[in-house]
C-alpha cells in the first residue's frame, strides 16, 4: 500500500481516519493499522474506499497494489 497517496486522497476529500472508520464500521485503530501496513485492507474494504472516493483502476492499483521499493 502507498500510505502517502492514500493520506493525500483522504486530505483531498476532507476525510479523517475517524470518519472513514465509522463509515466502514471499524474502530479507528483498525484503519490506522491498515494505513500503516500492519494489517492488509480486505477486498470489501478496498471496494468501499474505491466507491467512496470514486477511484479508477489506475488510482486503485497505485494506492493498494503497487509496491514501494526502498
Number of C-alpha atoms within 10 A of each C-alpha: 20 17 15 11 14 18 16 12 16 16 11 10 11 8 14 13 17 15 13 18 16 13 12 15 10 13 15 16 12 16 22 15 13 15 20 13 13 11 12 15 17 10 9 10 13 15 13 15 17 15 11 12 13 11 15 10 9 10 15 18 14 15 20 17 12 12 11 10 4 3
